[in-house]
Amino acid sequence: MISAPKTVTLTCDGCGTSFSRPLKLHKQAVRKGAKVFHCSKRCYKKPEPKPCSRCGALTLNPKFCSRSCAAKVNNSSHPKRVAFRVKRTCTLCTNEYVCANGHLSKRYCQACLETRETRKVSADLTIGYYLNGRAVRGRHPSWVRAQVRELNRRSNSHLLALPCHACGYAKHVELAHIKSISSFPKSALITEVNHPDNVVQLCRNCHWEFDHHLITLDLGRTARVRSGN
């Protein structure tokens, strides 16, 4: 009859529970210098609690007891980089500015951006404000003054509902400057250039003839209102 192998009762150094182990294996481990015994591989690999690097609380994590402690230490030792405030040049007024305090536009300064967003023309803006913009440098003069004409169409849109001042054509009209934009100095105000007294509605043919001094306009006569058709 085969007798059962002899065992020895030990106390686990990891979890503190009692467990049995074959005596032969225990003696072999002692001869190899083993001084700590565990009931399973899980207890053997379980790390010992260590104090947190910030608050000192015991934890099984490598360095910190929680994400909160890790964030507080890392944010103080490695703060976030502050974006380098690059000086930029406004496309319209050519003034230098930086993106700060919520202003994120890379093309326009705060004043020009508000003007464009509200689509309103300030009374103190001049022709030079638009003609000296970086976006219009090197462009053809007819293209450079396109912004002034666009502002004219916005402020005098009511004139587009009238027929041609010269021939009475009512299908399509354009706004023409009686005194050309090029004749004004750069210090002239936009409100002066685009004043209704300096604007007249003309059809495309009459507009071309008026710009080339082929026709003259009787600016004193009352323009006819477009019919309902």
C-alpha positions in Angstrom: 0.0 0.0 0.0 1.4 3.4 -1.1 1.4 5.9 1.7 0.4 9.6 1.1 3.3 12.0 0.7 4.2 13.9 3.8 3.1 17.6 3.9 3.9 20.6 6.0 1.6 23.4 6.9 2.8 26.9 6.2 1.4 30.4 6.5 1.3 32.5 3.3 3.4 35.6 3.5 1.1 37.3 1.0 -2.4 36.9 2.2 -1.8 35.3 5.7 -3.8 32.1 5.1 -2.6 28.6 6.0 -1.8 26.1 3.3 -0.2 22.7 2.9 2.9 21.9 0.9 4.7 18.7 0.2 7.5 18.3 2.6 10.0 17.2 -0.1 9.4 20.4 -2.1 9.6 22.5 1.0 13.0 21.1 2.0 14.3 21.7 -1.5 13.1 25.4 -1.4 14.8 25.9 2.0 18.1 24.4 0.8 17.9 26.9 -2.1 17.6 29.8 0.4 13.9 30.5 0.3 12.6 32.5 3.3 9.2 33.6 2.0 6.4 31.2 1.1 3.1 31.9 -0.8 0.0 29.8 -1.2 -0.4 30.6 -5.0 1.2 32.4 -7.9 -1.3 35.2 -7.4 0.0 35.9 -3.9 3.6 35.5 -5.1 3.2 38.1 -7.8 1.2 40.6 -5.7 3.3 43.7 -5.1 3.7 45.1 -1.7 1.9 48.4 -0.9 4.0 51.5 -1.3 3.4 55.1 -0.1 2.0 57.5 -2.7 4.6 60.0 -3.9 2.2 62.9 -3.1 -0.1 62.1 -0.1 1.8 59.2 1.4 -1.2 56.8 1.3 -0.4 53.1 0.8 -1.1 52.0 -2.7 -0.3 49.1 -5.0 0.2 51.4 -8.0 3.8 52.1 -9.0 3.9 55.8 -7.9 0.6 57.5 -7.1 -2.5 56.3 -5.3 -5.0 57.9 -7.7 -5.2 59.9 -10.9 -5.9 63.1 -8.9 -2.5 62.9 -7.2 -0.8 62.1 -10.5 -2.4 65.0 -12.2 -1.5 67.5 -9.4 2.1 66.5 -9.4 2.6 66.2 -13.2 0.8 69.5 -13.9 3.0 71.4 -11.4 6.3 69.9 -12.6 5.4 69.9 -16.3 2.9 72.8 -16.9 1.2 73.1 -20.3 3.1 75.2 -22.8 1.6 78.6 -23.4 1.1 79.3 -27.2 3.6 81.7 -28.5 1.8 84.9 -29.4 3.0 85.5 -32.9 2.6 89.1 -34.1 0.4 89.2 -37.2 -0.4 91.9 -39.7 -4.1 92.7 -40.4 -5.1 92.1 -44.0 -7.2 95.3 -44.1 -5.5 98.0 -41.9 -2.0 96.5 -41.9 -1.8 97.0 -38.1 0.0 94.4 -36.0 -1.9 92.3 -33.5 -1.7 89.0 -31.6 -4.3 86.3 -31.1 -5.2 86.7 -27.4 -8.2 87.1 -25.1 -10.5 85.1 -27.3 -9.4 86.7 -30.6 -8.4 83.9 -32.9 -8.5 85.4 -36.4 -5.3 85.0 -38.3 -6.2 87.6 -41.0 -8.0 90.5 -39.3 -7.5 92.5 -36.1 -10.3 92.8 -33.6 -11.6 96.1 -35.0 -11.6 94.9 -38.7 -13.2 91.6 -37.7 -16.0 93.4 -35.9 -16.6 95.6 -39.0 -16.7 92.6 -41.3 -19.0 90.6 -39.0 -21.5 93.3 -38.4 -21.3 94.3 -42.1 -21.4 98.0 -41.1 -19.1 100.8 -42.2 -17.7 103.0 -39.5 -17.9 106.7 -40.2 -14.2 107.2 -39.6 -13.0 104.6 -42.2 -11.3 106.0 -45.2 -10.5 104.8 -48.7 -6.9 104.3 -47.7 -8.0 101.9 -45.1 -9.1 99.5 -47.8 -6.6 100.4 -50.6 -3.5 99.9 -48.3 -4.6 96.4 -47.1 -2.1 93.6 -47.6 -4.6 91.5 -49.5 -4.9 94.2 -52.3 -1.3 94.9 -52.8 -0.1 94.3 -56.4 -3.6 94.0 -57.7 -5.2 95.8 -60.6 -6.8 99.1 -59.6 -10.3 97.9 -60.7 -9.9 94.9 -58.4 -8.5 97.0 -55.5 -11.5 99.3 -55.5 -13.9 96.3 -55.5 -14.3 96.5 -51.7 -15.5 100.2 -51.9 -18.0 99.2 -54.6 -19.3 96.3 -52.5 -19.8 98.7 -49.6 -21.7 101.0 -52.0 -24.1 98.2 -52.9 -24.7 97.5 -49.2 -25.4 101.1 -48.1 -27.4 102.1 -51.3 -29.3 98.9 -52.0 -32.6 100.9 -52.2 -31.4 102.5 -55.4 -31.3 99.1 -57.1 -35.1 99.0 -57.0 -35.2 102.0 -59.4 -35.0 101.9 -63.2 -32.0 103.2 -65.1 -31.6 107.0 -64.6 -30.7 107.5 -68.2 -32.9 105.3 -70.3 -35.5 103.9 -67.9 -34.5 100.2 -68.4 -35.8 98.4 -65.3 -34.7 94.8 -65.7 -31.2 95.2 -64.3 -29.3 98.3 -63.0 -25.9 98.9 -61.4 -24.7 101.6 -59.0 -22.3 104.1 -60.6 -20.3 106.8 -58.8 -20.9 110.2 -60.3 -17.5 111.3 -59.1 -15.1 108.4 -59.6 -13.4 106.7 -56.7 -10.0 107.4 -58.2 -10.6 111.2 -58.0 -11.0 111.1 -54.2 -7.9 111.3 -52.0 -7.0 108.4 -49.8 -8.1 110.4 -46.7 -11.7 110.7 -48.0 -14.3 108.9 -45.9 -16.1 105.9 -47.3 -19.4 107.5 -46.3 -18.5 110.5 -48.5 -17.5 108.5 -51.5 -20.6 106.3 -51.3 -23.0 109.0 -50.3 -26.4 108.7 -52.2 -25.7 112.2 -53.8 -22.7 110.7 -55.4 -24.4 107.5 -56.6 -26.8 107.0 -59.5 -28.4 103.8 -60.8 -27.7 102.9 -64.4 -28.2 99.9 -66.7 -25.0 98.1 -67.8 -24.9 99.9 -71.2 -25.5 103.4 -69.8 -23.0 102.7 -67.0 -20.2 101.9 -69.6 -21.1 105.0 -71.7 -21.2 107.2 -68.6 -17.7 106.0 -67.5 -16.3 106.7 -71.0 -17.9 110.1 -71.1 -20.2 109.2 -74.0 -23.4 110.4 -72.3 -24.3 113.1 -69.8 -26.9 112.7 -67.1 -29.5 115.1 -66.0 -29.1 114.5 -62.3 -31.8 117.0 -61.4 -34.7 115.0 -62.9 -36.6 112.6 -60.7 -36.0 108.9 -61.3 -38.9 106.8 -62.3 -39.9 104.0 -59.9 -39.8 100.5 -61.3 -43.2 99.2 -62.3 -44.7 96.1 -60.7 -43.9 93.8 -63.7 
